[in-house]
Structures are given as structure tokens and as C-alpha cells.
Amino acid sequence: MTPKLRFADFRVGQKFRSPGTVTVTVADIKEFAHKFDPQPFHLDDEAADAGPFKGLAASGWHTAAMTMRLIVEGGLPIAGGLIGAGIDELRWQQAVRPGDVLAVECEVLEVIESQSRPGQGRLRVAMRTLLPDGTMVQSLVATLVVRG
């Protein structure tokens, strides 16, 4: 298990990769869509075949949720948990399909110490959700609050 890191442990350029993966299933795609993004091309095979993705594809929000799971499970080992302060540049580069296996790579872009709370601060982190061949399906830049 990767040790949990505090603010002072982070440096620009550090990279972290999720130790595990998530395999996307038809049932997961349809369950998430039913609850949170009930568009026909995420729910119905015929509508999906005729839709913009030419087949069943996960909602981008489902991809974001799977990314979060991978990050929490060790893709970015922050002591005390992940406290988000914002997300910039969220992009879905490619549809996520049943059978896809996802992993996450994180790279520290900035380390910003708090002026009012020395030893604590914010990280700006590029997060890339990847297929096994390295194809990026989602990217974003997150600002995270990290305690000392």
C-alpha cells in the first residue's frame, strides 16, 4: 500500500498511477445512466447504435465517477482524503465502452502553499483516465486542498 502523503511531500512533476483498474460493464453503464444521465444512447442498445457514439457508451459523468474511485483507491495518495477546490479543463476525448479497462495517471502541476496556514496548501493536478494501450479517454485539471 502506498503511504499517504501530506502537503510537504508533494513536488511539481511527481506522477502517480492508480494501483487498480475499473472494468466497464454494460450493466454499470445502464445503471449509472438510469440514475444520473438517462439519455437513450446510454440506456437502450438500439438507440445507442443509432446515436452519436454508434454503440453503447458510458456517460462522461460516469467516466468522471470511475476516475474518482480510482484516485481515492490510491491513484493520488493524499493523507486525510481528497478535498476538491475545483476542476478545470474537463475533457472527454473518447467514448468509454463496455469492456474498457480504465486506469488513472496523476501529475502534480503546481504546489501552492497557503499564506494563512503554513505547511498546508493546494495542488493543481493533471488527471488522465487511460485505456491499457495509453489512449486517453478523459482529462482534467483539479485543484485540491492538502493538509500539512
Secondary structure, DSSP 8 states (H G I E B T S, - for coil): ----B-GGG--TT-EEE-SS-EE--HHHHHHHHHHH---HHHH-HHHHHHSTTSS----HHHHHHHHHHHIIIIIS-BTT--EEEEEEEEEE-S---TT-EEEEEEEEEEEEE-SSSTT-EEEEEEEEEE-TTS-EEEEEEEEEEE--
